[in-house]
Amino acid sequence: MSPGGGPGHGGRASLPQSDPIASLSHRVLAVVAVWLLACAAVGWVLVARDAADMRGMVSGLAEVGTGMPMPIGIPAFLAMWVAMMIAMMFPTAVPLVAAHHVVVRRRGEGITPTVALVGGYLLAWAVAGLVPLTALTGFRQLADSAGDSRWLPVVAGLALVLAGAYQFTRWKSVCLRTCRSPFAFLVEHDFGGGSRAAARAGIVQGGYCLGCCWALMSVLLVVGLMNLVWMIALTLVFLAEKCLRRGWLVPRVIGTSLVVIGLAIMAYPSLLQLISGVAAGEMADMSPGA
């Protein structure tokens, strides 16, 4: 067989097939990135507006005992939580959604299954919002004296230590590996195609994403659920560990940092207010122009 075999031979016939697929992948990646990042931008606008309108309402352990109000029902809280997840998690979902849309385009199924995948992914995170809602409701039931208690910074520091320690666990590694391998995930979990199967795959991927990120998300319960500085920082961490070539190193760096910060808070309780920005917020409230 000559190296320049005709179209019927495998060597040259594969090139016309692979090039369109490669270009389609780049096109789909660009389109998906634009749409998901646009949705994330809207989410950030909504979150920033809510954080300004409801200042101090959904705060962390640093403001326990300050009489923090929370005049919001479950549906409104979950809507706010979904906006937060769109803002924080949609940028990290670009590789998965792009990979899925490449696959369904090759099947000739259109965009509907990919929309179902995103819906299932978001549903998993929406259900997870019941956990912080329960925690924040519990915070409000604590007595005013809890804010000055010695156990509060211990609990806050311990929460950060545990969140940091989780970054070194096998479950974190398994979930992160799944999040970093979208095509491998789809081969195992897309269940044969169709919108219903895609929605199930989205829910499963959302579960793996929760397994990867829940410990870092729990940090927001310590520093403030709508603490924009920490939200942006965590979003960058999620992007780095899921998308960078050396993203495997990120959990170790972040885990070590959280353990150190947690231990420091237990030793020096005033650090809790410092890292949460509570002191700065109180000074702003006391300023003449406030």
N, C-alpha and C positions, 0 to 999 in steps of 0.2 A: 504494500500500500504506500503510495507516494505521500509526502508531507502535505502537498497541496491538493488533497483529495477533493472531489466534487461535493455538491451540496448534500448528497446522500450520505456522506461520511461524517462521523461524529466530530472530528477535529474542528472543521470550519463551520458546521451548521450551528454549533452552540453560540457563536459570537453574535449573530443577528438576534438571537433570543435573549441573551444576557444583557446586551447594551440597553434595549428599551426598558427592561426591568430596573436596571441601575438608575437610568434617568427618571423613571417613574418614582423610584424611592426618594430621590432628591427633591422632585417636585412635590410629592406628598408630604415629605418632611417639612418643607417650607410652608405649605398651605396649613398643615396641622399646627405648626408652631405659631403661625400668625393668629389662627383662631383661638387656640388655647391661651396664648399670652394676652390676647385682647380680652378674653373672659377673665383672666387673672387680674388684668388692670382694672376692670370694672369692680371685681371683688375687693381690690385694695382701696378703691375710692369709697366703696360702701363701708368697709371696715374703718377707714380713717374718719369718715363722717360719724359713724356710730361711736367711735372712741371719743370723739370730741363732744358729741351730744350727751353721752352717758358716762361722763368722766367719773371714775371711782365706783361705777356700778358693779362691774364684773372685775373685781380686783383679786389679787393673790393673797397669800398668807401674810404679807407685810401689812395689810390693812384690816386684818381681823381685829374686831373690838373697836372699830372706829365708827360703827353704826352705818356701814356702807349700805345704801339702798339698792334694791334690785326689783323695781316695779315692772317686771316683764314676765309674760307667760311662756309656757313651753313652746308653742308654735313660733313665737317671735324669737325666742332664744335659739331654736334650731335653725331658723332662717338666717340669723346672724352667724351661727356656727358654720352653716353651709357656705356663706359668703367668705368666711375665713379660710375654709378648706379650698375653695376655688382659688383664692388669692395665693395660698401657700403651696398647694399640691399640684395644681394644673401645670405649672412650669416643669415639674419633675415627671409628669405623665406624658410629655411630648413623645419620647421614644416609643413607649408602649402603643399609644394611639396611632402614631404614624406607621408602626409595624403592622398593626391590625388592619389599617386601611389599605396598605399595600396588598395584604393577603386577600381581603374581601374584594378588592378591585380585580385581582387575578381570577377570582371566582365569578366575577360578574354580578356581585350582589349589591352594588351601590353603597351609599353612605349610611343607610339606616342601621345596619348592624354595628357600625363604629359608634354611632350616636347611642345605641343601646349599651355598648361597652362602657362608654363614659358615664351613662346614667347609673349602671350597676356599680361602678367604681365610687361615684359620689354617694350612692345610697349607703354603701358600707361605712363611709366616713360620717354621714348624717346620723346613722344609728349610734355610732361611737360618741356622738355629741351628748348622749344621755348621761355619760359618765361625768364630764365636767359640770353639767347642769346639776347633778346630784351633789357633787362636791361643793359647788358654790352655794347651793341651798343650805348645806350643812354649815358652811362658814358663817352664814348670816344668823344661825341659831346659837352661836357661841356667845358667851357673856362678854360684856365690855372689858372685864378684867383680863380676858384671854390675851389681849394685845400686849399686856405688860408681863405676861407669864414667862417663866424660864423654859417651859416645854415647847413654846411656839417656834423659836429659832432652831431648837433641836429637831423638831418634826420637819421643818423646812430644809435644814441641812441634810437630814437623813434622806429626804425625798430626792435631793440632788445627787447624793452619793449613790443611791440605788439606780437612778437614771444613768449615771456615769458607769456604774458596774455592769449594767445591762448591755452596754456597747461592746463588751468583751465576751458575751455569751454566744453559744452555738446557734440559738434561735435567731439572734440578730444577724449572724452570718448567713444563715439559710434564707431568711427573708430578704436581706440585701442582695444576695446572689440572684434570687428570683427577680427582684426589681431591676437589676442590671442586665437581665437577659430576656428582653421582651419576646423575641422570636421563639426561643426555647419554651417560654411560658405558653405562648399561643399554640405551639405544637401539642402540648400536653393538656391544655385546658379550654380550647375553643370548641370542643364537643361537637365538631362536625359542621359548623356554620349555622347561619340564621340569626335573627335578632334575639330570640330567646336564649340561644346558646351564648351569644356575645354578652348579653346582660349577666348571665351566670358567670362568665369568665371575668367580667368587670368586678363583680362582687368578690370573687375569689382573689383577684389581684388586689382589690381594696383591702382584703384581709391580710395579705402578705405585706402590703404597704403599712397597714396598722402595726403589724408585728415588727416592722423595721423602725417605725417612727414614734410609736406611742410613748416610749420613755422620754424622748426629747420633748414631745408635746406636753407631757405632764409637768415639765419645767414651767410652763405658762401658768399653771395653778399656783406656783410658788411666787413668781414675779409679777403676775397679773395677766389674766386671760387675753386682754386686748392691749397688752404692752407692745406698741408698734415696733420699738427698737428690738425687742427680743423676737418678735414675729419675723422681722426681716432677717435677723441673724440666723434663726432656725431654718428659714426658707433657703438661704444660701448654703447652709450645712447640708440640707436634703439634696439640693442640686449637686453639690460637690461629691457627696458619697455615692450618688446614683449615676452621675454622668461623667465625672473625670476618670481618666485612665487609671490613676492611682487612688481612686475613691475608696479603696479598701482600707487605706491608712486613716481616713477621716474619723471613723468611729473610735479608733484608739486615741487620737489626739483629743477629740471632744470628750470622750469618756474620762480620760485622765484629768482634763480641765474641770469637769463637773464634780468629780470626787474631791479635788483640791478646794474648789469653791464651797462645796457642801461642808467639808470639815472646818473651813475657815469661818463659816456662818455659825456653826455650833460653838466655836471657840470665841468668836466676836459677834454677838447677836446684832449689833448695829449695822453690820454689813448687809443684812437682809433688806433694810430700807434703802441702802445705798444702791444695790444692784437692781432693785425694783423701781428706782426713780421716785419713790414716795417723798423723800426729803425735798427733792427739787420741785415736785408738784405742790407740796405744802408751802414752800417759799414763794412760788408763783401766785398761789391763792392769797398770800398775805401782802403781796405787793400793792402799791397804791392804785395801779391801773387795773387790778384784777376785778 
